[in-house]
């Protein structure tokens, strides 16, 4: 009886673990926008675009940055962030022409449309969160949220 129970648990355990990792792997709401479908002006005063450039979708820096953003998406979503990706330099998108990346580049743009920072390497979400939280408009949002709560 004990052997049978052990065998059943051993068979079911990989299935249960696989289901858990599948659920955790894709946070709800994480949906990067392809640069061909994006217009920075449409996000003005609404969202903070993070534009991630690379020469190819297989670029290790791009893969790492997207993994970090996806894993901690709830933190970025709370800061009104939208992720835009551009991995095709040959397409010469309007955003690529405007921001002029060289290889991999991460660009954070404020709600006011101003470039907040450019980074040539992947950035941790904690560092991105701190950079966003230092912005005057974000501080105002946090102040307004505190005063609105009874």
N, C-alpha and C positions, 0 to 999 in steps of 0.2 A: 504494500500500500504506500509506504513512504517513498519507494523508488518511483512509483507512478506519479505521485504528487510532485516530486522533484522534477521529473521529466516534463510534466505539464507546465510547471512554472518556468523551466528552462526554455521551453518552446514559446511561451507567451511573452516572456520578458523582452526580447528584441522588438516584438510588435508594439508593445507599450512604450518602449523608449523611442522608437521611430516616430510614433504619433506625437510624442512630446516635442521632439526636436523640430518636426515639421511645423507645429503650431508656433513655436518660439522663433523660428527662422524668419518669418515674415510679419513684422509688426503691422498692426492695422493702421491703414492710412498712409503708409510710406509708398509714394508713387512719384518717382522722379519724372520730370517733364523733359522730353527731347527738345533740344534747342530749336528744331524746325517748327515746333508747335508753340514756342514761347515768344512773348513780347514783353520786354521789361517794363514798358509804360503801363501795361495792364495791372502790374503789381504795385504801382506807385501809391503810397500811403495805405496799402492793404497788407502786403507781405514783405518779408526780407528775403530776397533771392540769394541763394548760395549757388554759384555757377561752378561746375567742376569740368575742367577741360582735360583732354588727353589726346594723344595721337591715335590711340586705338582702345577699344573696350577691354583688351587684354593687358593693358599697361598695369603693372603691379601696384603703382601708386594710386591709380584710379580705382582698382579693385579694393584696395585697403580703405580708401576714403569712403567709398560707397558702403562697405561693410560697417564702418564706424557710424556713419549716418543712419543706416538701417537699424543697427543694434540699439542705438540710443535715440530713436526717432521721437519718442514721447517728449524728450527734453527740447528738441528742436521745434516740434509742433506747438509746444506751449509758448514759444517765442515768435510765432507767426512766420516760420521759415518755409520756403518752397525751394526744392532742389531742382536745378536745371543742369542737364548733362550735354556735353558736346564732345564726341569722340571721333569726329570726321573732319579733319582740317581741310580736305579737298572740297567740302561743301561750301566753305567760305560764308558761314552764317553771318547775319547782321551783328549778332552779339559777339561772335569771334572777331569780326572786323573792328568793333568798338573797343573790346577789352584787350586785344592783341596778346594772347598767351603764347608762351614758348614751351612746348611740351606739356607736361602736367602743370596745372595751375588751379588753385582754389580761390574764388573771389567771393567775398561777402559784400553785399550791397544793402544799404539801409533802406528803410521805408521811404525816405526822401529821395531815393534814386542815386545817392552819392556812394562812391566806392569806399567801403570802410577799411578793407584790407585785401591784400593779395599774398598768397603763400605758394611757394614752389614745391612744397611737400605736403603729404596728408596731415591734417590737423585733428587732434582728439576733440570729441564733442565737448568735453569739459572746457577746453581752451576756447572753442567757438562760443560756448554759452557765456563765458566771462567777457569775451569781446562784445557780444551783443548786449549783455547786461550793463556795460559801461556807456552805451549810447544814450544821449540825452532823451530821445523819444521813448526808449525802453524804460528809463527811470521814471519818466512821467507816467507811462502806462502802469507801472508798479505802484506809484503814489496814488493814482486815481483808483486803482483796484482796492488799495488799503482803505481809503476814505469812503468808498462805496459800500464796503462790507460793514454791517452793523456790529 
